[in-house]
């Protein structure tokens, strides 16, 4: 098991613990009897149909497979806009950016996915709601390196391409004390390279969703 996978699993464990803590505090805290609770109950168990949600997320990105031999564990951030097409299903469109430092060169690889996904939230009697997700789209892959030639010459090279890719994952969502929802999840991405090698990476991310 490579370092990227270990890093993501450790990060997911930490974020899951945080989500459970948030859920416990919300359930037993001073917000327990306020009117906002009725909203959280609707969003947690009443369904997504007809609702529009904006989500921001950030976290750890860990390379796997052959890609792991070339880059270090990196970071990622992004946003998505989702619309509930049924009580349990959300169709979403998103854009993100993942950055990995190169292992054997002074440079980095950036991956920018523009994707469409289907998210399914399972019914739950509590406030913690599990979900699964699958999506596909266009992944813009770029590489930038800096080479030093003594005594004082630096040469910067760059290359990029647009590739097809897909992703799938799972996670949990927890209503907060306001109208937002805190979520954490784990996703696997596969990018089908052309001139670049195929890139596989895992992400562990946490984020907030806001109703529009």
C-alpha positions in Angstrom: 0.0 0.0 0.0 1.6 3.3 -1.1 2.0 6.5 0.8 -0.7 8.3 -1.0 -3.3 5.8 0.0 -2.1 5.7 3.6 -2.2 9.5 3.8 -5.8 9.6 2.4 -7.0 6.9 4.8 -5.5 8.7 7.8 -7.1 12.0 6.6 -10.5 10.3 6.1 -10.4 8.9 9.6 -9.7 12.4 11.1 -12.4 14.0 9.0 -14.9 11.3 10.0 -14.2 11.8 13.6 -14.7 15.6 13.2 -18.0 15.0 11.4 -19.3 12.8 14.2 -18.2 15.4 16.8 -20.0 18.1 14.9 -23.1 15.9 14.8 -23.0 15.2 18.5 -22.6 18.9 19.4 -25.4 20.0 17.1 -27.7 17.3 18.5 -27.1 18.1 22.1 -26.1 21.8 21.9 -28.1 25.0 22.4 -29.6 24.7 18.9 -31.5 21.6 19.6 -34.9 23.2 20.1 -34.6 26.1 17.6 -36.6 26.5 14.4 -33.5 25.8 12.4 -33.8 22.2 13.5 -36.9 21.8 11.3 -34.9 22.9 8.3 -32.1 20.5 9.2 -34.6 17.7 9.5 -35.9 18.5 6.1 -32.5 18.6 4.5 -31.3 15.6 6.3 -34.2 13.3 5.8 -36.9 15.1 3.8 -35.1 14.7 0.5 -33.2 16.8 -2.1 -35.8 17.0 -4.9 -36.1 20.5 -6.4 -33.3 22.0 -4.2 -30.2 23.7 -5.5 -26.9 23.5 -3.5 -23.5 25.2 -3.8 -20.6 23.4 -2.2 -17.0 24.3 -1.5 -14.4 21.7 -0.5 -10.7 21.2 0.1 -8.4 18.4 1.2 -5.5 16.0 0.5 -4.8 14.5 -2.9 -2.6 11.3 -2.9 -1.3 9.7 -6.1 -1.5 5.9 -6.6 -0.1 3.4 -9.0 2.6 4.5 -11.5 1.6 8.1 -10.9 2.7 7.7 -7.3 6.3 7.0 -8.5 6.5 10.4 -10.1 4.9 12.8 -7.7 4.4 13.5 -4.0 1.2 13.8 -2.0 -0.5 17.1 -2.8 -3.6 19.1 -2.1 -6.9 19.9 -3.8 -9.8 22.4 -3.7 -12.9 23.0 -5.7 -16.6 23.9 -5.9 -19.7 22.3 -7.3 -23.3 23.2 -8.0 -25.9 20.5 -7.5 -29.6 20.1 -8.2 -31.9 17.5 -6.6 -33.6 15.4 -9.3 -35.2 13.1 -6.7 -35.6 12.7 -2.9 -32.2 10.9 -2.7 -30.3 11.9 -5.9 -28.4 15.1 -6.8 -27.0 15.9 -10.2 -23.9 18.1 -9.8 -21.4 20.0 -12.0 -18.0 20.8 -10.5 -14.6 22.2 -11.1 -11.5 21.5 -8.9 -7.7 21.8 -8.9 -5.2 19.3 -7.6 -1.5 20.0 -7.3 1.3 17.5 -6.9 5.0 18.2 -6.4 7.3 16.2 -8.6 9.4 13.5 -7.0 12.6 13.8 -9.1 12.5 17.3 -10.5 11.9 20.9 -9.4 8.4 21.2 -10.7 4.8 20.2 -10.2 1.8 18.5 -11.9 -1.6 20.2 -11.8 -4.8 18.4 -12.6 -8.1 20.4 -13.2 -11.2 18.3 -13.5 -14.4 19.7 -14.9 -16.9 17.0 -14.2 -20.6 16.0 -14.0 -21.5 13.6 -11.2 -24.5 11.8 -9.6 -24.6 11.8 -5.8 -27.0 9.5 -3.9 -27.8 10.1 -0.3 -29.0 7.2 1.8 -31.9 7.6 4.2 -30.9 7.9 7.8 -32.8 8.0 11.1 -30.0 10.2 12.5 -28.3 13.4 11.4 -25.3 11.7 9.8 -26.3 10.8 6.2 -24.0 8.5 4.1 -23.7 9.1 0.4 -22.0 7.6 -2.7 -21.0 9.4 -5.9 -19.9 8.7 -9.4 -18.9 11.1 -12.2 -16.9 11.7 -15.4 -15.6 14.6 -17.3 -12.6 16.5 -18.8 -9.3 16.6 -16.8 -6.8 19.2 -17.8 -3.3 17.9 -16.9 -0.3 20.2 -16.9 3.4 19.8 -15.9 5.8 22.6 -15.2 9.5 22.0 -14.3 12.5 24.3 -13.7 16.0 23.1 -14.6 19.2 24.8 -13.5 22.3 25.0 -15.8 25.4 26.4 -14.0 26.5 29.0 -13.5 23.2 30.9 -13.5 20.8 29.7 -16.2 17.3 28.5 -15.3 15.1 26.9 -18.0 11.4 26.5 -17.3 9.5 24.0 -19.4 5.8 23.2 -19.4 3.4 20.9 -21.2 -0.3 20.1 -20.9 -3.2 18.1 -22.4 -6.9 17.5 -21.9 -7.9 14.0 -21.0 -11.0 12.0 -20.3 -11.4 10.8 -16.7 -13.9 9.4 -14.2 -14.3 9.3 -10.4 -16.3 7.6 -7.7 -16.4 7.8 -3.9 -18.4 7.8 -0.7 -18.7 10.0 2.4 -21.0 11.4 5.0 -23.0 14.7 5.5 -24.0 16.4 8.7 -26.3 19.4 9.1 -24.7 22.2 11.0 -26.3 24.7 13.4 -27.1 27.0 10.5 -28.5 26.3 7.0 -25.3 24.8 5.8 -24.2 21.1 5.7 -20.8 19.8 6.6 -19.5 16.9 4.6 -16.4 14.7 4.3 -15.6 12.1 1.7 -13.2 9.9 -0.1 -12.9 9.8 -4.0 -10.8 7.9 -6.5 -10.0 9.6 -9.8 -8.7 7.9 -13.0 -7.3 10.0 -15.8 -6.7 8.4 -19.2 -3.5 10.0 -20.4 -2.5 10.6 -24.0 1.1 11.8 -24.1 1.2 11.7 -20.3 0.8 8.5 -18.4 -2.5 7.5 -16.9 -3.0 9.3 -13.6 -4.7 7.7 -10.6 -5.2 9.6 -7.4 -7.3 9.6 -4.2 -8.7 12.6 -2.5 -9.9 13.1 1.1 -11.9 16.3 1.3 -14.1 18.2 3.7 -16.5 21.0 2.7 -19.7 23.0 3.3 -22.9 23.0 1.2 -25.2 26.0 1.1 -28.8 26.0 -0.3 -29.6 28.6 -3.0 
